[in-house]
Structure formats: structure tokens, C-alpha cells
Amino acid sequence: MIVNERIAISTSKILLVPYCAHHVPTYHRWMQDKELQELTASEPLTLGEEQAMQCSWRIDGDKLTFILCSQDPVHNESPGENMVGDVNLFLTRDGDSTANSVVGEVELMIAEKRMRGKGLGRASLLAFLKFITLHQEEILGEYKKHGDENERGVLAYLRAKIGEGNMESIGLFESLGFRKVGEEANYFGEVELRIVGLVGEVVDGLMERHGVLGYREVGYYGGL
């Protein structure tokens, strides 16, 4: 999506920046890891394929992506942008509804193993949800241009699909108000969690409770 092409999100715990070409080599390195491939249900790509994917994600109207960067100056993976993972929103038509509403699927990855267990996943999700609540109209507008201009601009719910054995991630999403849709995993061994009626005031309260403070949207000019 282009809605966030020049926007970075700064908080007291995490920095989110648009996915740009100079991030691709690190992202490609991450995705050669067998564990991450399994957790994200991904196939390894060549560097060229990853570069093409990054270009596509920047303009596709159904995908919103931020790269997650640590605010910790000790973790100096890349000067000024300490990449630790990514967070994504994929929009599709709600197949369970006749109202042509839209469903958003959220994916989160903390790729740098040494940065796990520090609360960065929760901070990233909260900042991302805050962005969605603030820019929902723009996000849905871009999605409608991508697909059917006659679709209703209504976000029915957000969901996450997580491997049934990944109890840490399931617990993280549940702590932010997502609830399981049934107890049985699907064919792919995933459980689905949903949150309906995302409200900015609720997200603000969760951010305060978990110490994710100082949310600011700032201009970003780090690349394309």
C-alpha cells in the first residue's frame, strides 16, 4: 500500500518504518531460516524474488507492511534502523458475509531471535492497530481501488491465523482482545483468532497498560 509509504511510527518501545528496498537483504537473510519458514508457512525465495515482492507490496492495495526496528541502540544491525521483524495486514473480501465487507488478516514476525521476549511483539501489534484505527478509511479506500469500486468500505473484523502449537503467539493476540474461532485447528494446523469492532480508545488503553507510550507518526524518507 502507498498509504504508509512516507510514514514511520515512533513509540517508546518500537519503531515501525515502511518496507523499502534497502531492507530486502536483511529480510532475505531472515527468511532462509528453517524455523521462520515453518512459523510463517513460507517458502524460501531468491534475493531477486524477494526484491520483486518488496516492490509489489509497496503498491498492492491489499497489503500493508511495516518493518519493525528496535529503539535499543545496543542492537545495531543497521545504523539508524535496527531491524527486528515485520508486521503485515492482508485485506480480502469477507467470504462469510453477503454485504461485501472486508476482512483484515494480521501477521507478526520477530525475526531476530535475540530480540524476542522483550515485549517488542506486543508493542508492534499495538502500534500497528493504532495506525489501522487512525487510517482505516484510507486503507479501505485504497483496497477498493485495488479491487471492486462498488465494495462497501467496512472492515468486518481482524483475524490472525497461528500454528496451534505456537502458544506464545496465541497468548499474545489473546492479551490484546483477539478470541479463538472454535478450538479445532484447520487443515493446515492453524487456529484462527478474531477481534471485531476495533476501537481507538480501547487500543489507547492497552498501549498505556503495556507501557507503549509516545505514539507519533513522522515523515520517513529512507528509500522506496
N, C-alpha and C positions, 0 to 999 in steps of 0.2 A: 504493500500500500504506500501511497505517497503522503498520506495524512501525517506521518511521523518522519518524513524524510529530512526535516531540518529541526527536529525536536529531540532533545535529551531530557531525561527525568533525573533530577538530583534529589536524594534523600540523605538522612543521617547515616544510613547503613549500606546503601547500594546506589549505583549509578546505572541508568539504562540509556543506551545510545542506539541509533539506527544501525542496521546491519549493512556495512559498507565493504567495498572491495578489499580494503587493507585488513579486514577481519578474516578473510577467507582462509589464508594459510593456517592460522591457529584453529579455526573451526574444522578444517580438513584434518588436521592432526588429531583433534578430539575424536572425530568420527571413524578413525581407524581402530579405536579401542573396542575390543570384543564386548566388554561389559556394557558400554554405552550403546552399541549397536543393538544388544539384546533389550536393554531398558527402553530404548526409543523405537524398537521394531523397525530399524533402519538397515539398509544395505550400504556397504561402503561404496563411495563414489571416487572417481579420479579427481585430481585437482581441477582439471578443466570442467568437468561436470559440476563440481561444487561452485565454480565461478559462474557458470551459466545459471545455476539455481539461485545464487545470490542476486543476479540481475533480474531474474524472473520475479523473485519475492518482493523486490523494490517497487514493481509496477503492477503486480497482480492485485485485483480489487478484492480478493477473498482471503488475503493473508496479511497479518500484521505481526511484525517481528521486531524485537529489541535484543541487542547484545547486553549481557549483564557484566558490569565491571565493578570490582572491589574498590571501596573507598580506603582500603588499607594500604598505606604507602610502602609497607614491607613487601607486599606481594606485587612485584614489579615485572610482570610478564611482558608488558609492552608499555613504554613510557607514556604516562598520562591516561592509559586505558588498560587497566589490569583485568583482562577478560577472564571470566569465571564460568560463563554459561549463556543460555538464551531463554527467552520466553516468547511464546507464539500464540496467536489467535487465528483459527481457521473457520471461516464462515461458510455455512451451507444452508440450503432451504430445509425447513423443518418437515421431515417426511411423515411425522405423526400428526400433522395438522393440515386442515383444508384451507387455512387462512393465509397461506403463503408467507408465514412468518419465518424468521431466521434463527438458526442455532449457531452459537459460537463454541468451538472446542479449544480448550486451553491446554497448552503443553509447556512444561517447565523442565529445564535441564541445568543442573550444576555440574559442569564437566570436570572442573579441576578438583580432584579428589581431596587435596589438602585444604580446600576451602569449604568442604561440606561440614555440617554440624555446627555452623556458626550463625545460623538464623538467616542466611542470605536468601534461601529459597522462599521463606515466608515474606521477607521484606520485598523481594522481587515481585511476588504474586500480588501483594497489597498495592505496591506502586503501579503495577500493570492494571489491576482492577480499578484503581483510582483514575487512571488515564482513560479507560474504557467508559467509565461513568461520565467523565467530563467531555468526551468526544464521541459519544455514541451516535449522535445524529450524523456527524461527518463520516464515521466509519460505515454506517449503514448506507449513507448516500453513495459512497464510493463502491460499495458492494453492488448496489442497484445498477450503477453504470457498467459494472463488470458483467452483469447477467441480464435479468429481466427488469426493465424500467418500470414495469407495472406491479412488481412485488411490493407488498406492504413493508414499510420501514420499521418493523417491530422486531426486537430481539426477544425471542420466546424464553430462552434460558442459556446459561453457560454450562458446559459439561467438561469433564476430564475422564479419559479412559486410561486406567492404570493396571499394570500386571497384578494379579491377585496376590502374589507373594511380596509385593513391594509395600509392606505395611507402613513404612516411614512416610512415603509419599501419600498414601491413602489418609493417614492421620493428619498430615499437613493440610490437605484440602478440606478434610472434615473440620479442622480447627478454624477454618475461615467461612464455614457455613454451607459447604457442599455436602450433599447427602446421597447415599448409595441408592441406585435404582435397582432394587432386588438384591439378593445375597449371592446369586449364582453368577459365576464368570461366563463371559460369552465364548464363542468358538475359539477365539484367539487367547483365551486365558486372562481376559481383562475384566475388571469391574468398572461400571460407569457411575460417576457421581455428578450431581447437578445442583445448580443454585438458580433459583427463579426470582425475578424481581430485584435485580441488583440496585441497591440504593446507596447514593453517595454518602449519606450521613452514617450508614452502617459501616461502610469501608473506612470512613474517617475515625470512627470509634475503635475499630480493630487496629488501625495504624497507631493510634495513641496508646492502646493497651500493650502493643508489642514493641513500642519504642521506635517506630519508623516515623521519624519526625522531619519537618522542614521540606515537605514535598514542593518542588519547584520545577517548572518546565522552562528550559533555557535553550537558546539557539545553538544548533550544532552544525559545524561546517567541516567535519572531519573527512569528508570524501563522499563518493557515490556508491 
